[in-house]
Amino acid sequence: MKIGICCDHHGVEIKNKIINYLKNLNYDVIDYGSYDNKPVDYPDIAFKMGEDIGKKINFGIAMCNTGIGMSISLNKIKHVRCAHAENINEAKFTRLDNDANALSFSTSLPLENIFAIIKTFLETPFSNEERHLRRINKITNYEDQK
């Protein structure tokens, strides 16, 4: 499975630790930046990774100071469903109920919490329950009409 990862200038150090964590779990990881602490505009980085979700990568992981800006940016991309999760329960249900294909979070979370959120997100399958499929299809159909 291929995982894309991106951050703004707030998350470079954490992103590099996450890349090592994911590689130790045998995931292929593509790093979309940022690569140093020089200030950047998070939408540019989010768009670059988001365009590859479902094409070159299976899932995207994004972080910034709050995680909110990355989430908003990623959700502007057609067929990307990015969830902002701050705990494992949110990470679980964003996959189980919403079949999210991208995850965002704040760089201010403790690293062990970030690892647990990511692991839960990646290991939780979509439920495929009819009610959830129906809702996701409504979102996709709305997107496709625009």
C-alpha positions as CSV (number, residue, x, y, z in Angstrom):
1,M,0.0,0.0,0.0
2,K,1.3,3.5,-0.9
3,I,0.8,6.3,1.5
4,G,1.4,10.0,0.7
5,I,2.5,12.3,3.4
6,C,2.7,16.1,3.5
7,C,3.1,19.0,5.9
8,D,3.7,22.7,6.1
9,H,6.8,24.1,7.8
10,H,5.4,23.3,11.2
11,G,5.5,19.5,10.6
12,V,8.8,18.7,8.9
13,E,10.4,17.0,12.0
14,I,7.3,15.1,12.9
15,K,6.7,14.1,9.2
16,N,10.1,12.6,9.0
17,K,9.4,10.5,12.2
18,I,6.1,9.4,10.7
19,I,7.8,8.3,7.5
20,N,10.2,6.1,9.5
21,Y,7.2,4.7,11.5
22,L,5.3,3.9,8.3
23,K,8.3,2.3,6.6
24,N,8.8,0.1,9.7
25,L,5.1,-1.0,9.2
26,N,6.0,-2.0,5.6
27,Y,4.2,0.9,3.9
28,D,5.6,2.5,0.8
29,V,5.7,6.2,1.5
30,I,5.8,9.2,-0.9
31,D,6.9,12.4,0.7
32,Y,5.3,15.5,-0.8
33,G,7.0,18.0,1.4
34,S,7.6,20.4,2.9
35,Y,11.2,19.6,3.3
36,D,12.5,22.3,5.7
37,N,11.2,24.9,8.2
38,K,11.0,27.8,5.7
39,P,7.4,29.1,5.7
40,V,5.2,27.7,2.9
41,D,1.6,27.9,1.9
42,Y,0.0,24.7,3.0
43,P,-2.6,24.6,0.1
44,D,0.1,24.2,-2.5
45,I,1.5,21.1,-0.7
46,A,-2.0,19.7,0.0
47,F,-3.1,20.0,-3.6
48,K,0.1,18.3,-4.8
49,M,-0.5,15.2,-2.6
50,G,-4.3,15.3,-3.0
51,E,-4.2,15.1,-6.8
52,D,-2.4,11.7,-6.4
53,I,-4.9,10.1,-4.0
54,G,-6.5,7.2,-5.8
55,K,-3.9,7.4,-8.6
56,K,-0.4,7.1,-7.3
57,I,-1.2,6.7,-3.6
58,N,-3.9,4.8,-1.7
59,F,-4.2,7.2,1.3
60,G,-2.9,10.7,2.1
61,I,-1.7,11.9,5.5
62,A,-1.4,15.7,6.1
63,M,-0.4,17.9,9.0
64,C,-0.1,21.5,9.8
65,N,-0.2,23.6,12.9
66,T,-3.9,22.7,13.5
67,G,-4.5,20.2,10.7
68,I,-7.6,22.2,9.7
69,G,-6.1,24.1,6.8
70,M,-4.7,20.9,5.2
71,S,-8.1,19.2,5.6
72,I,-10.0,22.1,4.0
73,S,-7.5,22.2,1.1
74,L,-7.6,18.5,0.5
75,N,-11.4,18.5,0.6
76,K,-11.4,20.9,-2.4
77,I,-10.0,18.1,-4.6
78,K,-12.5,15.9,-6.4
79,H,-13.0,12.5,-4.8
80,V,-10.8,13.2,-1.8
81,R,-12.5,12.7,1.5
82,C,-10.1,14.1,4.1
83,A,-11.0,13.8,7.8
84,H,-9.4,15.8,10.5
85,A,-8.9,13.5,13.4
86,E,-7.5,14.3,16.9
87,N,-7.9,10.8,18.5
88,I,-8.1,7.1,17.6
89,N,-11.9,7.1,17.9
90,E,-12.3,9.8,15.2
91,A,-9.7,8.0,13.1
92,K,-11.6,4.7,13.3
93,F,-15.0,6.1,12.4
94,T,-13.8,8.3,9.6
95,R,-12.7,5.1,7.9
96,L,-15.4,2.8,9.1
97,D,-18.3,5.1,8.3
98,N,-17.0,7.6,5.8
99,D,-14.3,5.7,3.9
100,A,-12.0,8.7,4.2
101,N,-8.9,8.5,1.9
102,A,-7.0,11.2,3.6
103,L,-6.2,12.1,7.2
104,S,-5.2,15.4,8.7
105,F,-4.1,16.3,12.3
106,S,-2.4,18.9,14.3
107,T,1.4,18.9,14.7
108,S,0.9,19.8,18.4
109,L,-0.4,16.4,19.3
110,P,2.0,14.1,21.1
111,L,3.9,11.8,18.7
112,E,2.7,8.6,20.3
113,N,-0.9,9.8,19.8
114,I,-0.1,10.7,16.1
115,F,1.2,7.2,15.6
116,A,-1.9,5.6,17.1
117,I,-4.2,7.8,15.0
118,I,-2.4,6.9,11.8
119,K,-2.2,3.2,12.6
120,T,-6.0,3.1,13.4
121,F,-6.8,5.1,10.2
122,L,-4.8,2.8,8.0
123,E,-5.9,-0.5,9.6
124,T,-9.6,0.3,9.8
125,P,-11.6,-1.0,6.8
126,F,-14.6,0.7,5.4
127,S,-17.8,-1.0,6.7
128,N,-19.5,-1.1,3.3
129,E,-22.8,-0.8,5.2
130,E,-25.6,0.3,2.8
131,R,-26.4,3.5,4.8
132,H,-22.8,4.7,4.6
133,L,-22.4,3.8,0.9
134,R,-25.6,5.7,0.2
135,R,-24.3,8.8,2.0
136,I,-20.8,8.6,0.3
137,N,-22.5,8.2,-3.1
138,K,-24.5,11.3,-2.5
139,I,-21.3,13.3,-1.8
140,T,-19.6,11.8,-4.9
141,N,-22.7,12.5,-7.1
142,Y,-22.8,16.1,-5.9
143,E,-19.1,16.5,-6.6
144,D,-19.5,15.0,-10.1
145,Q,-22.3,17.5,-10.9
146,K,-20.1,20.5,-10.2
